[in-house]
């Protein structure tokens, strides 16, 4: 991150529009970056540190130990270290969430932007496809896709990404529809620009900030969807713990008073979600030129 | 020669904004069209610039009949007609620097010096070329729009109330720039009679273009409302 970016963020009093909570933007940006760097580092380092021990091995001598010096996040009902399993679970969940959000955002943006820019029959076909996908409950459609390729990481990613691109497509189309009749698009056409040039040079760059925000919202949603699939026994395979499966598995432990088994994965999930949202807000500020200018005034 | 015969165009079949408009523009001549707000001047410019398909009528560009419009019109035809719109701020992409805006209509692979040459023609300094639209004045932005329109090497230049958003000195500077390009056929539409009289070889009143006066003019609905207020 550049020095200018820090300086610009520090001048903003708070909130995306400058009217939100009075937490300095630099502090919020630092906190978001701190959380993400910590989680990513933990996800990379902890499994390497614990490479000697089997994170899935059951030890009934250490069942449901509270957080302490030996086990910082305690142990679960199989005597397994929660910290190590959260690191492993976060790795899986982050991969699922990021890939799903990226695939859904890219697909949705392209379909929506092309439909909006082309209009006519292309627009009608694309939007009826969106309506068709939305007409079926996403979880049901996801289950159908997972059922075809059961017990695979790719199946879970496909089931979430292929059911969530429609929201982004609608946002992108609406934005393009409002932009394609602007005088600067007319000016580009007058200069000999093709439909593709107008799309890539003027329309898609204008849609990107909204798509980035949609991707941010998709990140936690993808994790929740993965949790729901896991709860139904259609999610990640058993040897791949995810934050979703950990939250699901720890329901019975909470009733026994072992709050840490659910607090650790849920806490990491919430922290990562907020951090990504904070970064997305900062990024949106940088993408909108007028706002960027206001930031450095 | 850019000529239009019996143009009928609008935004709904039942309510044409242009009703039988005919006009001829030759290279090297500057023609002004004077008409009140709402009479259809901007629609005429959009049709002549091949940006809006007319419901009826013919357009000939250098002897060739034009049958397709907007993206469907050949790029080479579109590039023969430059357009400067009324609102400079709405007619540029807010994400682009002035340098990119000025260079937008230059042929692919044009040298950066071409951009500098165009900018110099319209009086934009290198410092301004680094800025984005919200960092310059309307006058400076309209100069960039004029430079952009000239970038495609047009034979005809259509100016849609080009100076309406500008102060007198900026307007005079822009008009002077256009007057120096004697090779172009220029069509200026405006509701400012003094401006057109000062810079055009010939000034046509709106009703002179139409075989039957358009609804707005014939009903006097939008005719010189400010003058009307003074009369009262």
Interface residues (C-beta under 8 A of the other chain):
Chain A: X182 X183 X184 X186 X187 X188 X189 X190 X191 X192 X193 X194 X195 X201 X202 X205 X206 X289 X290 X293
Chain B: X46 X49 X50 X51 X70 X71 X75 X76 X78 X79 X81 X82 X83 X85 X87 X90 X91 X92 X93 X94 X95 X104 X105 X132 X134 X135 X145 X148 X149 X151 X152
